[in-house]
């Protein structure tokens, strides 16, 4: 019997995966049972996302999610997690200024077991990223479509389609990395823009609805298990339908990310 614990994945592990071109398989996680299952299936990284407000709590957006909600679910994952790198969302309005951001980020690390915190926004959040990093907090930036600001877009719409929009997102990526962010999540942008961003930064780039040319992929767990309400976003694939059970579905997702078959052209913008 092999009682050896799995080797934890670190930020250095993920950076090395980027350098050698090995794709990073990421899913959202919110509880202990799924944490155990996803780790057993070879997932590399978790985002404990404020998407939990929609898939677990019944909200229409991520905006009502609180710090207490995020700490609770992050701690669920950290309590049993042994392998995956854990990135935890700062919820809406929890990082409006540097002092508030630092207080809340420390809660996610100290109480929620986060390895890294994630916040939405580009150049306008660079000073907050720099403040967090200067106090020893690892930060992931989130650019492109920003779910916490979706009402400003008039709904969930692809970002960066025109030259000005693409240039703004490229500038966001550079500003965040210059401020010290060590990872980026890019959401709902054209695949060609994803390739430019991924090649322009040293940090791992994780995509959702952003094509295959990033360093890794993330999906909301409940979406890839076919539990997303209709209509589905274009980038969502139901892996459970083809594979019969949850364990097989997650393993198939990991394999498809690793070999580059997901996302396919029909999932891209």
N, C-alpha and C positions, 0 to 999 in steps of 0.2 A: 504493500500500500504506500502510495506517495503522498506524504503529508506536507510537502513543501508548499509554501505560500507562493502565489503568482508574483512575478516581478512587477512592481508598480511602474506604470508609464508616467514619465515626467515631461516637463516642458522641453528638456534637452532631447528626450526620446522623440518627441514630435518634430523638433527642429531637424534632427538627423533624418527622420522619415522624409521631410521635405527635400533635403539635400540629395537623397538617393532616389527620389521619385516614387517612394512608396506611399500610396494613398492612405489617408487617415479616415477611419470609419467612426462616425459619431452619431449618437442618437440622444434625444432628450430622455431624462429619467427623473422620477419624482418620488419613488418609494423603494422600500427594501426588497420586496419580492422581485420586481423587474430589474433592480440593480444586480442581483445575483444571477438572474437569467441572462441578461445582456453581457455581463462579464464572461460567463461561461461560453457564450457564442462568439467571443473574440472582438467585441467592440473595443475601440481604443480610447474613446473620450466621451464623456457625458456633458451635455449642457443642461443644467437644471434651470429651465427657462420659465419666464413669466407666462409662457404659453399655457402653463398649468391653470391659469385663470379661466381660459376658454375650455380646455379639454377635461379638467377635473371639477371646476367650480361653477361652470355655467354662465360666466360673463360673456358679453358680446365682444369684448376686446381685452387686451392685457392691462389696460390702464387702471382698473380698480385693485389690482394685486398689491398687497402691502409688504412691507419688510418682514413682518411676522410670518406671513405666508411663505415667503422665500426662505427664511431661516428654517422654518419647520420642515419644508420638503428637502432642502439641501442637507439638513441633518439626517433625515431618513436615509438618504443615499450614502452619506459619509459613514454612517454607523456600521454598514456592512460592506462597503466598497473596499476592494483590495487591489484592483488592477487599474481601473480607468482613471484618467486625468479628469478632474472635475472643474468645470467653468460654471459659475452661478450668476444669473442676471441680477443686476440692480434694477428694481422696479421703477416705474414712472415716478418722477419727482423726488426720488431718493438721492439724487446727485445734482441738484440744481445749482449748488455752489460747492467750492472745494471742501469747506469744513463739514458740511452735511454729508458729502460724498465719502469722505474719509471715515466718519463715524459709522456710516452704514456699511461700507466695504469691510471695515474691521469686524462688524457683526457677522457678515457672511463668512469670513475666514475663521473667526474665533468660535462662533456658535454653530455655524453651518458647515464647517469643514471644507470650505472652498479652497481650491488651489489657486484659482484666478477668478476675478470678477469681470463681468461684461457690462458695457454701457453702450447706449445708442447715440450716434452722432459723430460728425467728423471734425472739421476745423474748429467749430464752435465749442467742442468739448476737449480740445487739446490741452488747455491749461488745467482742467480737472484731471485728465490722465497724468499729466506731468506731476501734479500734486500727489496723487495716489502712489505713483511709482517712487517718488522721492521719500515716501514713508513706508516703502517695502511691500506695497501691494502690487501683485501682478495683474495686468489689465489686458482684456480683449476688447477691441473696438468692434462696433457693428455699424456697417454703412450700406448704402443702397436704400432699399425699402426699410423704413423704421416703424415697426408695429406700434410702438408707443405714440407715434405721431401720425398714425394712419388717417385720422380725420382731416389733417391738413392737406393730404393728397387727394381727398375725396374718395377714399377707398384703397383697396389693395391693388396697386398699379405698378407695372414694371418701370424701373427708374433707369436713367442714363441712356435713353434711346437716341437722343440727339447729341450733337457735338458738345454743346454747352453743358448738358447734364453729365455726359461722360467725363468731361474735363473736371467738373466739380467733384465727382466721385474719386477720380484719380488724385485730386488734391487732398481730399479727405484721407485717403489711404496714406499718403506721404506725411500729412500732418500728424496723424495718430502714431505712425511708426517713429517719427522724429520726437514725439512727446514721450516715447518709451513703451508704447503698447507692443506686446510681444506675440499677439495673434490678432487676426481679423476674421470676422464673419461678414460675408457679403450676401445680400438677399435680393432676389428678383431683379437681376440686371442681365443685359445681353451677354451671351457666352463670349463674344469677341472682347468685350470690355473686361470680363473676368480674366482672360488670358493676359491682358496688359497689366492688370493689377498684380496678379500672381507673380509675374516676371519682374515687377518693379520693386517689390519689397522682400526683405529677408525673412520675415516672420511667416509662420504657417497661415494659409488662407483657407478657411472653411466656407463652402458655399451651400446655399439653399435656394434652389431655383435660379442658379447662376451658371449652369453648364458644367462640363466635365473637366475644364482646364484649371481648376483650383487644386489645392493640396489635399483636400478632403471634402467630405459631404456630411451634412446633417439633415435629418428629417425629424419632425415631431413623431414620437413613437406611435401614437394612436393613429396618425395619418398612414404610416407605412403598414399598419395592421388593418387597414380598411375601415377605420372607425370615424374618418373625417366626414362631416356632413356634406351633402351635395350643395352646390357644385364644387368639385375638387379643384384645387389649384393645378395648373398644368404640370408642375414638377412633381406632384405626388404620384407614387406608384404603390399599389396594394400588393405587398409581398406575401401576405397571408393567403390570398385567393389562390395563388399558384403553388403554395407549399404545404398547405394542409394543417399545420399547427404552428404555434407561436415560436417555438424553438427553431424549427426549420425555416420559418420566415425571416427571423433575425439573422440566422446564419447565411441565408441567401442574400440578404441585404449587404452584409459585411463582404461576402465574396464578390458581389456585383460592384461595390465601391472599389474594392481592391483591384479588380481586373479592368476597371474602366467601362464596364457595360452599363452601369447606372451612374449618372443619368444618360439616357439615350437621346437622340435628336428630338424625339417627340416630347421630352421633358424640358427642353431648352427654349430660350427666347432669342 
